[in-house]
Amino acid sequence: MNDALSKAKVEKALRECETHLKRMNYARGKLAALMPMDESGYLALTEAQIESLDQYIFRYIKMQDAMGERLFRQMLDLLEEPARSLPFLDKLNRLEQLGAISSKEAWLKLRNLRNLLTHEYEDDSASMSEVINQVYVVYPEVEATYQQAANFIRPYLH
């Protein structure tokens, strides 16, 4: 892949991640007074609170997808790492070795929460409130993981 195209793809993935983080942070601020949330708090959510919660969850899932499926892959392509055909865990290992992420295990924990969100059902309020609490408290980790990856790759964009 040519260098200019690789750089453009990384820059696009960075912008996408920044948008998701910004919107997650906004929704997170609206949810702060509700956290931690128990089952009765979950069941008592107003429509406006549900809207903020839905936005936060949606952006968390989108952020995970943007980083895992686009940003990380594009970073390795830009660095001309022979990783395109590698399993995702091997790509994470390589990113960790390069210093682009702090820990493969930490990323997998964040990814697992994303997967829980996509498989939780709203009628299981106890489980849903537990997952919501977990996703809410990991925001700083998501932001730090993105910032580390972004700070790592930016020098290669110039």
Secondary structure, 3 states (H helix, E strand, C coil): CCHHHHHHHHHHHHHHHHHHHHHHHHHHHHHHHHCCCCHHHHHCCCHHHHHHHHHHHHHHHHHHHHHHHHHHHHHHHHCCCCCCCCCHHHHHHHHHHHCCCCCHHHHHHHHHHHHHHHHCCCCCHHHHHHHHHHHHHCHHHHHHHHHHHHHHHHHHHC
